[in-house]
């Protein structure tokens, strides 16, 4: 079957991109399910999932950005009298 080119768009090339994206979306869904399973395990062991997620976000941050965020948080707390 010959693939057509319409308006400068190759059907075969377009199909390849769509299929790749679909495959990646499927992999992403599978990974999300695995993450939920690990969170459920951690919760069953008594860990607070919100705190775990916060720690993961913090670990992804650059050290200087994290330090700046912590300083601002402390400043705002003091301003509120907390």
Secondary structure, 3 states (H helix, E strand, C coil): CCCCEECCEEHHHHHHHHHHHHHHHHHHHHHHHHHHHHHHHHHHCCCCHHHHHHHHHHHHCCHHHHHHHHHHHHHHHHHCCC
